[in-house]
Amino acid sequence: MDLKGGFGLKDGSVKIKRALISVSNKSKLLDLVNVLSKRKIEIISTGGTSRFLIKNGYEAKEVSDLTGFPEILNGRVKTLHPGIHAPILFDRQDAGSVKEIKKRGLRPIDLVVVNLYPFEEKVKDKNIEKEIIENIDIGGVALIRAAAKNFNSVTVLTDVNDYRKIEDEFNENNGRVGLDLRRVLAGKAFIETAYYDGLISEWMLKNGDMDDISKRVLGGKVGFNLKYGENPHQKATYVRSSLAIDENNDFSLIRGESLSFNNLMDITAAYKVLSDLNLYDKPASAIIKHNNPCGVAVSDNATDAYLNALNCDAVSAFGGIVSINRTVDEKLAKKISSTFTEIVCASDFDLEALNVFSAKKNLKVVKIKNFNGKLVNRDELKSVIGGNLIQTADIFSYNTANFKIVTKSKPTKSELENLLFLWKIVKHVKSNAIVLGRNFHTTGFGAGQTNRVRSVKIAIQNNNDNYQALNKKSINESLGLASDAFFPFSDSLEIAAENGVFNIIQPGGSKKDEEIIETANRLNQKMVFTGVRHFSH
């Protein structure tokens, strides 16, 4: 029996004589089979693939021809047989294994082409559970792992985009495949099965308690490589989370060059802010700079929302990311274009608006279909020394019934609503975070400071620089202040009162809460405790 096709030359290359093909996705398959046929490579395939090839004029033996055993259990068992796995897995360099293969009348399989049942698509399409379970591939995974394990002798293909590589390799090496390529393809194959199993475990455990899980799989698909990372000397890749919303249904760049690492960080920050403002069911705008909001507003129309957000800090908005949770029309586009802006993201854009933006050479336009939080309200991942941290997203119910007004003076309904608005915003500001605002728009930010009182001073200075008319106590009484964590000392409240800030919302929880409340009462401030902290590092 001729086993030479299973042995490699000194350079590690292997001649392909027999191929096993079992694919769910048949795109580009005929191109590959045409290449194999020209090389007179024998093809073995499973039922559906075999019928497809024969229908298109190619010869293919059924798996059952090798095993002498038909497909059973509605196709659940077809390739799980020694007659298939032995010709893939046997060690071509081991004389005993070669002898046993000959004895049993088996011939080597040198190429395995498999892609798996569309489990991911079935989950995304919200199919019934039975159909999802039927699309958990068993035999395909086993074939891939067998071929990948034996990469020293066997070539495995799991990505349709790699079919062309085989043709190129054949042309360069007279029908042989080199060891370096086989190793790379095997590595990709194991990534494929790991990702696939990760999808399944994620689906099965989506409503389960993860406390008892001793291992975690972090899966994703490479969306695209970025020009560079946070800085030009860093490499970066955008990887889509497993089971994420369909890539054609969440966000898309509709104008401008490719998005950068920092662009995606800022777009995400904008998306998170506007998602949290969804409950108002009104136009809202957020302007982001270096992953921090520098202006946020809710209004009765999109143009006013943008202008109110811009007025918070027009200097910081220069070169920032503008986001709107509504369609951008020509009027709003002209307003946005009057300030240098790197990216505009919105629910949609009128043709006239796009025409206005076309005059801005470097402006990028991004469409985000729904600001509903679904793209980010998942586990969050941070890389740390020795590994990763995984935490649930900071999703909090903003039911004011759970808040406690702790001062003698009580905020009015409108003041409380404004404080709730600011509480939504401070969650998205880097700690230590302070946000000032009135009438559903921000007027000052203090972010990323190493002490809270400095953040208070920066936010107040920001407010005073941009709202000189508000510097009188009588006008500033409706101004609110939100803090992402408790005040450890009274100094922040003193500074706030000196600048006319008398409405405060904070988590509480300090050992000095009583002292803080006494100070607020003395200053005639109105203060709300939420009982929830919003650190963002």
N, C-alpha and C positions, 0 to 999 in steps of 0.2 A: 504494500500500500504506500502511495506517495505521500510522505509527510513533509517534504522539503519546503512547502509553502509556509509552514509554521516556524521555520528556523530563520534566524537573522544572520546577515553577513557580519564581517568584522566591524563594519561601520554602524551596526545596530539596525540597519534597515530590514524590513520584512516584506516579502512578496505577498500580495493579496490574491487568494484564489477562490475563497468562499466568503460570502457575506450574508448575515442575518439581518433582515429589516423588519421592524415592527413599530409603526409610527401612527400616532393619532393625528398629528399635524402633517399633512401631505404636501405642503407648499415646498417648492423647489425639489421635490423628490424625483420627479422625472428627469431633471437635469443630472442629478447624481446617478440614477440608474442608467441613463444613457452612457455616462462615462464608464460605469462598471461593465456594461454590455459590450462596449467597444474593446474592453480588455479581456472579454470572455470570462468574466468573473461569475461564478455560479451564485444565484440568489435564492435564499430561503426566506420565507416570510409567513406571517400569521394571516388568518382568514381575511380580514378587511383589507390589509395591505396587499395581499396576494391577488385578490379580486381586482383591486385598483390597478395593479401593474399589468395583469393579463388583459384587462379592458383597454389599456393603452398600448398593447402590442408587445409587451415584454414577457419573457419566460420567468416563472418563479415557482419553486417547489414549496408545497405547504409544510409547515412544521410537523404536522401529523405524519408526513411521509418519512421523516427521520425517526420519530418516536414510536410510530405504530400505534399511537394513542390519539383519539379524537379530542377536539376541544370539548370540555364539559362544564356543567354548572353555569350555563348561559355565558360562557366565555371567561368565567373567573379563573379557570385553570386551562392553560394551553402551552406555555413554554416552560413551566416548572417540571422539568423532566431531565434525568441524567443524559438522555440522548441529545439534549441541547446544551446543557451546562458543562458537561465533560469536555466536548470539543472546544469550548471557549476557555475553560479554566485549567486544563492540564498543562503541566510544566514541560515545555518543548525541550528543555535541556536535561531533563531527568529520564534516563533510559528506561527505568521501570514504568514511569507514566506513559511514555511513548509505546512501550510494549503492550501495556494494558489497553490503550486506545486502539491499537491494531487488533488485539485479540477480540475486542468487542465490535469490531467492524465499523468503528467511528472514524470520521475524518475531521481535520481541524476546521474551525471557523475563525477566520482571520480579521474580519471586520464586523462590528455590531453597530447597527444604526437604530437608535430608539429615541422617541420622545414620548412623554407620559400622558396619561389621561388628563383632560383639562379640568382638574380639581379646582384650581384658582378661579377660573372663569365661572364654574358652576356656583361657587360661593358668592362671587360678586354679583351674579345674576339672580341671587336669592332663590335658587331652586329648592325644591323640597328636600328634606334631609335624606331620604332614601336615594335620590338621584345623586346627591353629593357623595354619599358613602360609596355608591357604585363607581364613582370616578376617583376613588383611591386606588391607584395603580399598585399592584403587587409584583406581577411577573416582570413588568418593564423595569422596575427598580432593581430587581434581582439580576436581570441581564446586564444592566448598566454597571452595577457594582462588580459583577464577575469579570466583564471585559476590562474595566478600569483597573482592577486588582492585577490582572495579567497583562498590563501594558507593555511589558518587555517583549511580548509576542503578538498582542492583539491591539487593534485600533478601534476606538469607540467614538461614535459621533452622537451627540445629544443636541447640538445647536445647528439649525438649518443653515445658519450663516457660515458654518465651517465646511459645508459640502464643497465649496469652491477650493478650499485648501487641499482637499484630497486630489482634485483634478490637477492642481498645480504641482503637487508632490509627485503624482504619477508621471507627469510630463518631464519633471526634472530627474526622476530616479527610475525611469523605465518600469512603472507599475509597482514600485516599492514605496513604503512609508518609513521615514526615518524615526529613530528612537526619540529624538527631542520633541518632535511633533506629537508622537504617541503619548509621551509623558504629559505634555500640556493638555491634550484632549482628555486624558484620564483625570487630571486635576479638575478640569472644568466639569467632568461627569460627576465627580464626587460633590462638587458645589451644587450641581443640579439636584442630586438626590437629597442633600442636606437641606436645601431651600424647600424642596417639595415636602419633606417630612416636617419641616418647621411650619409650613402652611397648615398642615393637617393638625399638628399639636396645638397651634394657635387657635384654630377653629374649634377644636374639641374642648379647650380650656378657657374659651372666651368669657364664660360666666363662672368659672371655677375659682377656688381659693388657691393662690399661687404660693402661699406661705410654706407649704410642704414640698415644693418643687426644688430639687437640689441642683438642677441644671437648667440653663436658659439658652435658647437658640435665637440669635439675632439675624433675621433674614431680610433680604432685599434684592431688588434688581437694579443693575447699573442703568441709570437714565441717560447720563452723558458725562463725559469728562470736562472739567472746567479748565479755562486757560491757566489759572493758578488758584491758590487758596486765599487765605486771609491777606497774605503778602505774596509778592511775586516769586519769592524763592520757595514757596510751599506748593506742593501738588495737591489736587483736590478732585473728587468725583462726587457727582450727585447720585445717591442710591435711593431708589423708591422703596418705601416700607412694604413688606409683604402684606397682602390683602388690602392694600391702599385702594382708594377710589380710582376708577379707571383714569389713566393718564389723559384721555381726551375729554375728561369731564370735570376736571378740577381747575387747573390754571394753565394758561398758554401764553407764550410770548408772541404777540401779533405784529409787533414792529420793533426794529432795532436789532443790534447784534446780540450774541448769546449772553445769557445771564451769568454773572460772576458769583463767587462764593459769598461776598458781602451783600450783593443784590438779593440773593436767596434768603440770607439771614434777615435782612430788613423787610422783605416782602412778607416773610413769615410773621415778623413782629407786627406789621400792619394788619395782617389777616387775623391774628389773635385779638388785637384791640377791637377791630370792627365786629368780630364774631361775638364778643362780649356785649356789644351795644345793640345786638339784634332785637332784644325785647322791646326797645322803644318803637320799633317799626317806623322809624323816621330816617331821613338821610343823615349819614354820619361821615365824617372825614377824619383821618389820622395821618399826620406827617411824621415820618420816622427818620432819624439820623443816628448812625452808628448803633443801631439796634435798640434805641430808646425813642419813645415818642417825644416830640418837641412841640406838639400842638394837636389837640383832639377836640372835636365839637360835634354836637347833635343839633340839627335845626329843622325847620319846616321845608327847606329846599336845599339841594346839593351845593349850589353856589355859596349860599350863606354859611353852610357847614364848613366848606373849604376855607372861606375868608376868615371865619372865626378861629379856625385851627391855625391858619397862617399868622394871624395877629398875635397869637400867644408868644411867638418867637420867630419873627421873620428872618432874623440873622441866621439862626440855626437851621431854618428850613432851606436855606440856600444849598443846592446840591443834594437835597434829601429825596425821600420816597413819599410821594403823595398817593393816598388811597381813598377811594370813595365807594360806598356800598350801593351806589346807584349808577345809572347810565350817564356817561359824561356827554353833554351836548356842546354845541359850538361855543356858546357863551362861557360856559365853565372852562372849556379848553383854552380859550383866550386868556382867562384869568390865570390859569395855571401856567401858561406859557410866558406870562410876564415876569415870572421868577425862574431862575435857573433851577431845573428839576431833572434828576437823573432818571427816575422811573415814575410812571403813573399807572396804578393798578385800580381797576374798577370792575363792576359787574358787567358793563358793556360800554360801547362807544358808538355814537352816531357817526355816520360817514363824514359829516361836516367837521366833527371833532378830530377825526383822524387826519383830515386834510390840514387842519390847523397844526396838529402835531408834526406833520410831515415837513414843516419848515424848520423844525428843530433837529439838526443832523444827528446828535448823539442821544436823543431822548428814546427811552425804551417804553413800550406800552404793553402791559400785561393784563389779560382778562382773567378774572377769578369769578367763576360762575355763581358760587354761593358762599357768602360769609356766614357759615353755620358752625364753624369749629370742628367739623368732622375730620378735617385733614390734619389736625394737630392734637385733638383730644384723645391721645393714645399714650402709651408708656413713653416717657422721655429718657433719653440716653445721654450720659455724660462720661467722657473718658477720664479716668483718674489713675493714680499711681498703682500699677499692678493689675489693672482691670477696668471695669466699667461700673457705673452706678445706674440703676434703672429705677425710676419712680413713676407713679401715676401722675397724670397731668393735673395742674392746679385748677380743678373745676369746682366751683363753689356756688351754692344756692344763695341768691341774693334776696332772701325773704326777710324783709325788715322786721317781721314779727320776732325774729331771733336776736335782733339787736337790742342793746340796753342803753337808754338815755340815762347817764349817770350824774348829770349836773342838775342843779335847782332850776336853771333856765332851760327851757325846752325849745328845740328848733321848730320853726313853722313847717307846714307841709312842704312848701317849696324849698325851704332850706334843707330839709331832710332828703328830698329828691335829688338836690344838687350834691349833697354829701354821698349819696348812693352812687351817683354818676362818677364822682371822683374816686370812690372806693374801687370801682371797676377799672379805672385807669391806673391807679397806683400799683396794682397787681402786675402791670407790664413794664414798670420802671425799675431799673437796676438799683439794688439796695446799697446804702440806705436811701429810701425813696420818700420824697415829699411831693405832693401835687396840690397846687392851688387852682381854684376855678370858681366860676359863678355862672348861673343861667345855662348850664349844660355846655360850657366850653372852658377849657383850661386856660389859665393865665400865668402859670409859673411852674417850673419843675426844678427839683433838686435831686440829683441822681448820682449813684455810685460813690458816695462819700464814706470816709471811714468813721465819721461820727454824725449822729442825726441832727445835732444843732447846726452843723455846717450846711446840711441839706436844706434845713428850714431857711437859713439866711440866703442861700443861693436862690431858692424858689421865690422868696419875697423880693429879692433884688431883681430877679427876672420879671416878676409881676410889676414892680415899680418902674422898671425901665420901659416897659411896653404899655403901661396903663397909668400914665401920670395923673389922669383925671380921677383915679380911684384912690388916691393917697389920703383922702380925708375919711375919718372914721365914719361919718354919716353915710358915705357912699359905699364904704367897704364892708358894711355890716353883713351883707348877704354873701360875702366871699367865704368860701369853704376851704378847709385844709384836710387832706388825707395823708396818713402815715402808714407805711406798709407793716410796721411793727410798733411795739409800745414805746412810750417816752420814758427813758430811764430817770430823767431829771425834769425839773420844772422849767429850766431855762428856755426850752423851745416854746413853751406856752407864753412865757413872758415876752419873748421876741415877737411872737405872733400877735399878741394883744397890742404891743407898741405900734404895730403896723396895721391895726384895724381888722385883724382876723379873729372872729369870735365864734365860728362854727368849725368844729373839729370832729373827725372820725378816725378811730384807731382801734387796734385789736384789744388793747388792755392786756393784763397779765403780768405787769411789773410788780415787784415787791413794794414799789412805792406808789401803787395805784391810788391809795387813799390820799397821799400827799399831792399827787397830780390832780385828783378831783377837787381837793380843797383849794388848790391854786386856781383851777378853772372857775370855781365858784367865786373866789375873791375877785377874779378878773372879769366876772360876768360873762364867761364864755359858755357856749353850749357844746356838750361833748357826748359822742356816741361811742360805745364799745361794741365791736363786732364779734369778739371771741375767736377770730380767725386771723392768722398771720399770713402775709403775702410776700415773703422774701423771694427775690429773684437775683441770682448771682451769675 
